[in-house]
Amino acid sequence: MAGGGVNRKISAASARAHTRKPNQNTSFNLPSGLFTKILLVLSVGALAWAFQAIQPPPPKICGSPDGPPVTVPRIMLRDGRHLAYRERGIPRDVAKYKIVEVHGFDSCRLDTINLSPELVEQLGIYIVSFDRPGYGESDPNPKQTVKSMALDIEELADQLRLGSRFYVIGFSMGGQVIWSCLNYIPHRLAGATLIAPVINYWWSGLPSNLTNQAYQLQLPQDQWALRVSHYAPWLTYWWNTQKWFPGSSVIANSLDNFSSEDLELVMKSPMRNLAHLRQQGEYESLHRDMIIGFGTWEFSPVELDNPFPNDEGSVHLWHGDEDRLVPVTLQRYIAQQLPWIQYHELPGAGHMFPLDDVMPDNIVKALLVGEK
């Protein structure tokens, strides 16, 4: 036998097995609880970002160091706010008829019905229009309600010494303010006219089938904008300023809301100064308008009593049957429920019919002297 050692044959596989390094765990494990803390921090950061995103910027109040200058007459209200106004027509001290005119959405004291000089002289008409809170040069009213607007009008009339009774005319969103006057200060009114007044789809007393039909006639983006204003008013600013999807088409001045007649009237009308209307900020003008107008009201116009039971005054409602912003079906229903309203429906007219040359005179004559 050769030698005393034992010869062993080692396979290649066995050699590799003996020389292979032990497996190493390459996954990264966070210390216990750290993941939860990171998730909490991210959540708080996201909430803080969301909170900041929905907060409107502070308004640039006219006359303040950072705000636009005051360029027109204003009164100071009891709560310290200022209301800018514009007078025209016969001097109020000698006028026979005194009218307070209320502008619509995204408008100001300059956006008024244009009466012929002949009618103004013939009837002795004085008109004062004013910037609603947050528009033009009137101070914002963070505490604004449906009722406060009527009380602002009453105080404006008293400071200008318009007498114990005066007339009110409101167009579009301003028509909602006239409903407020009829409810809260009917004893101060000599008569009232609502021109294509905007309807709140959540007013009590409106049939759900009619409101649903009318609501569906709105552009989808406007349906959502109104829902937000009603159900989540704190989101109104963000909804209408974010860039992910369209907000209110009315704020965007979309022509899709106009009938063919509206387009003709708008195209021949002077350009409006949108910068002036919104110069104090869109939240305290446009967005608060939406929050108040489509929020929850303390009363419903459908359930109002006749403010002139002894025929000492009259209430008129004018509407076009081709109005794409405010469907005529709901105006018809309201007029049927309030037989004391003198309802004037205009065939073929859209929302902007007051821009027609002859309509303002017809509207005012019907209110003041009963001529249609």
Solvent accessible surface area in square Angstrom, and as a share of the most:
residue,aa,sasa,rsa
1,M,237,1.06
2,A,103,0.80
3,G,69,0.67
4,G,84,0.81
5,G,70,0.68
6,V,124,0.71
7,N,153,0.78
8,R,205,0.75
9,K,203,0.86
10,I,131,0.66
11,S,66,0.42
12,A,70,0.54
13,A,62,0.48
14,S,41,0.26
15,A,44,0.34
16,R,141,0.52
17,A,60,0.47
18,H,153,0.68
19,T,107,0.62
20,R,168,0.61
21,K,164,0.70
22,P,114,0.72
23,N,152,0.78
24,Q,149,0.66
25,N,126,0.65
26,T,129,0.75
27,S,73,0.47
28,F,168,0.70
29,N,114,0.58
30,L,69,0.34
31,P,88,0.55
32,S,122,0.79
33,G,39,0.37
34,L,69,0.34
35,F,129,0.54
36,T,90,0.53
37,K,130,0.55
38,I,75,0.38
39,L,97,0.48
40,L,113,0.56
41,V,102,0.58
42,L,116,0.58
43,S,48,0.31
44,V,87,0.50
45,G,39,0.38
46,A,60,0.46
47,L,127,0.63
48,A,54,0.42
49,W,150,0.53
50,A,39,0.30
51,F,116,0.48
52,Q,123,0.55
53,A,30,0.23
54,I,32,0.16
55,Q,73,0.32
56,P,41,0.26
57,P,82,0.51
58,P,115,0.72
59,P,48,0.30
60,K,122,0.52
61,I,70,0.35
62,C,5,0.03
63,G,56,0.54
64,S,41,0.26
65,P,139,0.88
66,D,125,0.65
67,G,20,0.20
68,P,23,0.14
69,P,97,0.61
70,V,64,0.37
71,T,96,0.56
72,V,32,0.19
73,P,81,0.51
74,R,54,0.20
75,I,15,0.07
76,M,112,0.50
77,L,6,0.03
78,R,188,0.69
79,D,94,0.49
80,G,37,0.35
81,R,27,0.10
82,H,48,0.21
83,L,0,0.00
84,A,0,0.00
85,Y,27,0.10
86,R,87,0.32
87,E,69,0.31
88,R,52,0.19
89,G,45,0.43
90,I,26,0.13
91,P,92,0.58
92,R,69,0.25
93,D,130,0.67
94,V,111,0.64
95,A,13,0.10
96,K,149,0.63
97,Y,25,0.09
98,K,41,0.17
99,I,0,0.00
100,V,0,0.00
101,E,8,0.04
102,V,1,0.00
103,H,5,0.02
104,G,3,0.02
105,F,32,0.13
106,D,4,0.02
107,S,13,0.08
108,C,3,0.02
109,R,12,0.04
110,L,94,0.47
111,D,45,0.23
112,T,19,0.11
113,I,8,0.04
114,N,115,0.59
115,L,24,0.12
116,S,33,0.21
117,P,96,0.60
118,E,122,0.55
119,L,9,0.05
120,V,18,0.11
121,E,123,0.55
122,Q,137,0.61
123,L,27,0.13
124,G,13,0.13
125,I,1,0.00
126,Y,4,0.01
127,I,4,0.02
128,V,0,0.00
129,S,2,0.01
130,F,0,0.00
131,D,0,0.00
132,R,6,0.02
133,P,4,0.03
134,G,0,0.00
135,Y,1,0.00
136,G,0,0.00
137,E,3,0.01
138,S,0,0.00
139,D,14,0.07
140,P,8,0.05
141,N,9,0.05
142,P,92,0.58
143,K,174,0.74
144,Q,19,0.09
145,T,65,0.38
146,V,18,0.10
147,K,84,0.36
148,S,20,0.13
149,M,6,0.03
150,A,0,0.00
151,L,60,0.30
152,D,7,0.04
153,I,0,0.00
154,E,32,0.15
155,E,14,0.06
156,L,0,0.00
157,A,0,0.00
158,D,72,0.37
159,Q,79,0.35
160,L,6,0.03
161,R,206,0.75
162,L,3,0.02
163,G,43,0.41
164,S,87,0.56
165,R,110,0.40
166,F,2,0.01
167,Y,33,0.13
168,V,0,0.00
169,I,2,0.01
170,G,0,0.00
171,F,44,0.18
172,S,10,0.07
173,M,7,0.03
174,G,0,0.00
175,G,0,0.00
176,Q,10,0.04
177,V,12,0.07
178,I,0,0.00
179,W,1,0.00
180,S,1,0.01
181,C,0,0.00
182,L,7,0.03
183,N,48,0.24
184,Y,44,0.17
185,I,2,0.01
186,P,40,0.25
187,H,107,0.48
188,R,31,0.11
189,L,0,0.00
190,A,21,0.16
191,G,1,0.01
192,A,0,0.00
193,T,0,0.00
194,L,0,0.00
195,I,0,0.00
196,A,0,0.00
197,P,1,0.01
198,V,18,0.10
199,I,4,0.02
200,N,0,0.00
201,Y,24,0.09
202,W,72,0.25
203,W,10,0.04
204,S,66,0.43
205,G,42,0.40
206,L,19,0.10
207,P,37,0.23
208,S,79,0.51
209,N,89,0.46
210,L,40,0.20
211,T,13,0.08
212,N,90,0.46
213,Q,111,0.49
214,A,1,0.01
215,Y,20,0.08
216,Q,113,0.50
217,L,126,0.63
218,Q,18,0.08
219,L,57,0.28
220,P,94,0.59
221,Q,50,0.22
222,D,9,0.05
223,Q,18,0.08
224,W,132,0.46
225,A,2,0.01
226,L,15,0.08
227,R,71,0.26
228,V,13,0.07
229,S,1,0.01
230,H,36,0.16
231,Y,147,0.56
232,A,18,0.14
233,P,47,0.29
234,W,161,0.56
235,L,38,0.19
236,T,0,0.00
237,Y,42,0.16
238,W,46,0.16
239,W,36,0.13
240,N,21,0.11
241,T,46,0.27
242,Q,24,0.11
243,K,184,0.78
244,W,182,0.64
245,F,74,0.31
246,P,84,0.53
247,G,15,0.15
248,S,10,0.06
249,S,2,0.01
250,V,50,0.29
251,I,16,0.08
252,A,73,0.57
253,N,65,0.33
254,S,28,0.18
255,L,89,0.44
256,D,95,0.49
257,N,11,0.06
258,F,35,0.14
259,S,7,0.05
260,S,85,0.55
261,E,62,0.28
262,D,0,0.00
263,L,57,0.28
264,E,123,0.55
265,L,10,0.05
266,V,42,0.24
267,M,132,0.59
268,K,127,0.54
269,S,31,0.20
270,P,122,0.77
271,M,188,0.84
272,R,96,0.35
273,N,98,0.50
274,L,63,0.31
275,A,78,0.60
276,H,32,0.14
277,L,3,0.02
278,R,45,0.16
279,Q,47,0.21
280,Q,0,0.00
281,G,28,0.27
282,E,56,0.25
283,Y,42,0.16
284,E,13,0.06
285,S,2,0.01
286,L,0,0.00
287,H,0,0.00
288,R,29,0.11
289,D,8,0.04
290,M,8,0.03
291,I,28,0.14
292,I,35,0.18
293,G,2,0.02
294,F,16,0.07
295,G,12,0.11
296,T,124,0.72
297,W,30,0.10
298,E,137,0.61
299,F,32,0.13
300,S,4,0.02
301,P,0,0.00
302,V,14,0.08
303,E,109,0.49
304,L,20,0.10
305,D,123,0.64
306,N,52,0.27
307,P,20,0.13
308,F,4,0.02
309,P,95,0.60
310,N,126,0.64
311,D,127,0.66
312,E,88,0.39
313,G,20,0.19
314,S,28,0.18
315,V,2,0.01
316,H,3,0.01
317,L,0,0.00
318,W,11,0.04
319,H,0,0.00
320,G,0,0.00
321,D,45,0.23
322,E,90,0.40
323,D,11,0.05
324,R,136,0.50
325,L,34,0.17
326,V,6,0.03
327,P,8,0.05
328,V,15,0.09
329,T,52,0.30
330,L,0,0.00
331,Q,0,0.00
332,R,95,0.35
333,Y,45,0.17
334,I,0,0.00
335,A,14,0.11
336,Q,129,0.57
337,Q,82,0.36
338,L,4,0.02
339,P,114,0.72
340,W,50,0.18
341,I,12,0.06
342,Q,76,0.34
343,Y,64,0.24
344,H,21,0.09
345,E,56,0.25
346,L,33,0.16
347,P,117,0.74
348,G,39,0.37
349,A,6,0.05
350,G,0,0.00
351,H,5,0.02
352,M,35,0.16
353,F,2,0.01
354,P,11,0.07
355,L,66,0.33
356,D,45,0.24
357,D,116,0.60
358,V,93,0.54
359,M,23,0.10
360,P,3,0.02
361,D,27,0.14
362,N,46,0.24
363,I,0,0.00
364,V,0,0.00
365,K,55,0.23
366,A,2,0.01
367,L,9,0.04
368,L,17,0.08
369,V,63,0.36
370,G,55,0.53
371,E,95,0.42
372,K,182,0.77
